[in-house]
Amino acid sequence: MPAGFHPTDDSQAVERLGHAVTVVTTDQRNIKITTPADLALAGAILKGISRRAKGPAPRGPFEEAQW
Protein backbone atom coordinates (compact mmCIF):
# COMPACT_ATOMS: atom_id res chain seq x y z
CA MET A 1 0.00 0.00 0.00
CA PRO A 2 1.19 3.51 -0.68
CA ALA A 3 2.46 5.51 2.27
CA GLY A 4 -0.36 7.45 3.87
CA PHE A 5 -3.11 5.24 2.45
CA HIS A 6 -5.43 4.03 5.19
CA PRO A 7 -8.27 1.91 3.79
CA THR A 8 -11.52 1.94 5.72
CA ASP A 9 -12.37 -1.67 4.83
CA ASP A 10 -11.02 -4.73 3.05
CA SER A 11 -12.71 -3.94 -0.26
CA GLN A 12 -11.08 -0.52 -0.46
CA ALA A 13 -7.67 -2.11 0.07
CA VAL A 14 -8.34 -4.74 -2.62
CA GLU A 15 -9.49 -2.08 -5.09
CA ARG A 16 -6.39 0.00 -4.38
CA LEU A 17 -4.30 -3.04 -5.34
CA GLY A 18 -6.04 -3.04 -8.73
CA HIS A 19 -8.48 -5.90 -8.20
CA ALA A 20 -12.20 -5.79 -8.86
CA VAL A 21 -14.64 -5.95 -5.97
CA THR A 22 -18.17 -7.27 -6.43
CA VAL A 23 -21.13 -6.81 -4.15
CA VAL A 24 -23.31 -9.89 -3.85
CA THR A 25 -26.68 -10.51 -2.27
CA THR A 26 -26.44 -12.74 0.76
CA ASP A 27 -28.52 -13.93 3.65
CA GLN A 28 -29.25 -11.21 6.22
CA ARG A 29 -28.10 -13.64 8.92
CA ASN A 30 -24.56 -13.40 7.53
CA ILE A 31 -23.38 -10.68 9.90
CA LYS A 32 -20.02 -9.24 10.87
CA ILE A 33 -19.36 -9.62 14.59
CA THR A 34 -17.48 -6.65 16.01
CA THR A 35 -19.32 -5.79 19.23
CA PRO A 36 -20.84 -7.70 22.15
CA ALA A 37 -24.28 -6.81 20.76
CA ASP A 38 -23.33 -8.43 17.42
CA LEU A 39 -22.29 -11.58 19.29
CA ALA A 40 -25.63 -11.67 21.11
CA LEU A 41 -27.45 -11.26 17.78
CA ALA A 42 -25.41 -14.10 16.26
CA GLY A 43 -26.33 -16.31 19.22
CA ALA A 44 -30.02 -15.56 18.71
CA ILE A 45 -29.74 -16.29 14.99
CA LEU A 46 -28.03 -19.61 15.64
CA LYS A 47 -30.58 -20.56 18.28
CA GLY A 48 -33.38 -19.86 15.82
CA ILE A 49 -31.67 -21.87 13.08
CA SER A 50 -31.10 -24.87 15.35
CA ARG A 51 -34.79 -24.89 16.35
CA ARG A 52 -35.82 -25.07 12.69
CA ALA A 53 -33.08 -27.46 11.57
CA LYS A 54 -34.30 -30.39 9.52
CA GLY A 55 -32.66 -33.23 7.69
CA PRO A 56 -29.13 -34.64 7.89
CA ALA A 57 -26.08 -32.70 8.95
CA PRO A 58 -24.08 -30.89 6.24
CA ARG A 59 -21.81 -33.15 4.22
CA GLY A 60 -19.45 -30.57 2.76
CA PRO A 61 -17.43 -27.71 4.27
CA PHE A 62 -19.73 -25.02 2.85
CA GLU A 63 -23.05 -26.80 2.68
CA GLU A 64 -24.20 -25.36 6.00
CA ALA A 65 -24.07 -21.86 4.50
CA GLN A 66 -26.74 -22.73 1.93
CA TRP A 67 -29.73 -21.79 4.09
Secondary structure as GFF3:
##gff-version 3
##sequence-region A 1 67
A	DSSP	alpha_helix	10	16	.	.	.	ID=ss1
A	DSSP	alpha_helix	36	52	.	.	.	ID=ss2
A	DSSP	three_ten_helix	63	65	.	.	.	ID=ss3
###
